[in-house]
């Protein structure tokens, strides 16, 4: 939910609107975070391209959200508005960044940049807006914290909505 709101803030930075309707989003990963994220994106009318090394997981998302399956090796080449990494770390590197066709990188994976300085600069030089992983995926920690405190789930959801404002405030 937090990644979804962070993604909306990122698209607003580029387009002036936070609508994800008809935006093409390449989602790497089909685990817990990506699955829920795809549901939110599909509900808003985004066009999804999804991959994972576990085809059964991808198939469930594809069937539920009308997403298009993309082979794991081809996800970097999808002509998308947003590239959304939700799987492994260090996936943005010397080999993958030149292949990106997206204007934004916004996803829930940790440590997306193989080398923070070098690959952050590569994204910047290419004009690709990067929503830092440590900010956009903070919803997971919010959820765990409210659960440990015995607070209602709605409190975590409300906190995760605040990721929109956090992403909006981050400037280079």
N, C-alpha and C positions, 0 to 999 in steps of 0.2 A: 504494500500500500504506500509505503514511503517512497520507494523507487518510482512508482507511478506518479506521485505528486512532484517529485524532483524532476522527472522527465517533462511534466507539464510546464514547470518553471523554465527549464532549458529551452523548450520550443518557443516559449513566449519571448525569451531573450532574442531569438533570431527572427521571429515572425511578427511579434507584437500581439499574438493570440496564443492562449495556452491550450487551444483545442488540438486534440490528437486525431480527430475525425479525418479519415482518408490519408493520414500520414503513414508512410511505409516504415516499418520497424523490423529490423533484423535482430532476432532474439537468439543469443547463443546460450544454450542450457535449457533443460526442461525439468529441473528439480522443483523443490517446494516454492522458492521465491519466484522463479520464472513462470511456474504454473499459475499462481495467483495473479501475477503481473499480467500475463496474457489474458486472463479473464477480464480484468479491468480495462485493458486496451481494446479488446474485442467489443466489450459493452459500449465503449465510446465510439467505435466504428473505425479503429485503426486497421490497416492492412498489415498482417503479420507474416513474417518469414521466420520459421523456427527450426533449430537444429539441436541435436544432442548426440553423443556417441551411443546412447541407449535408445534405440529406435522405438521400443514399446512406450517409453515416456513421451516421446515426441508425438507418436500416433494419437495418444489420448488428448494432447493439447490440440493437435490438428483437427481431430473430429469434433471437439467441443467448441473451438473458436473459429473454425473455417480458415485456419492459417494454412500457409503453403509450406511443405517440408522442403528443407534445403540440406544437402549433404554437408557434414561438418567441415570439410575442407573448402567449401564454397561460400560459407557464410560471410566471409570478409569481402567478397566480390558482389554482394547484393546491392543494387542501386536503391538505397534507402535514405530516409530522412534522418533516422536514428539507428545507430549500432548499439545494441544492448547486451553487454557481456554479463552472464549470470552463472558462469561455470568456474573455470580455473583462473588462477592468477597468472600474471606475466604474459597474457595473450596479446597485449599491445607492445609490439617490438619492431625491430628493423625489417622483418619480413612481412608483418601483417599491416602495419600502418600505411605503407604505400598502396596497399590494395583497397583500403577503405574508400567507399563512395558516399559515406554518410557525412552530414554536416555536424552531427552531434554524436558523442559517445556518452551514454548514460545507462548504467546498469548496476546490478547488485553484487557482482563478484568483488572479492577483496584483492587488493594489490594487482590491479589490471595492467599497470605499466611495468614492464620488465625492468626498466631503469627510470625512476621518477623524473630526474632532470632531463636526460637525453630524450626520452620518449614523450614527455610532456611538451618539450620544445618542438619535437617533430609534429605533434598534433597542432600546436599553435602555428607553426610555419605553413601548415596545410590549410589553416583557417577552420579547423575542426574544434568546435566547442566541447570541452571536457567537463562533465559534472564529476568532481572527485568522489571516488568510491567511499572514502571515509565519511563523507557528508550524505551522499544519496542513499547509502544502505544502512544508515543509523537506526532505521525502524526496527530492525531485528533486536538491537540492544534495548530499545524502548519497550518492546514487547516482553522481553525476558525480565526487565526490571519491574514492570507492572505486575507480572505473574509472581515474581518472588515476593513482592510487597503485598500480594493478595488483592490487588486492585482490579476493578472490572476491565475486561478486554476493550471496552469502548474508550477507556482512558488512553490506552496504547494507540488506538486508531486515531484519536484526536491529536496526540503527540506526533504521530507519523505525518499527519497533514502539514505540520509545521516545517517539514523538510522542504516544502515548496518555498517558503520564505528564506530558509537557509541557503538553498541553491541560488535563489534570486540575488542574494547579497554577496556571493562570492565573485570577486573581480580579480583579474590578473594585474 
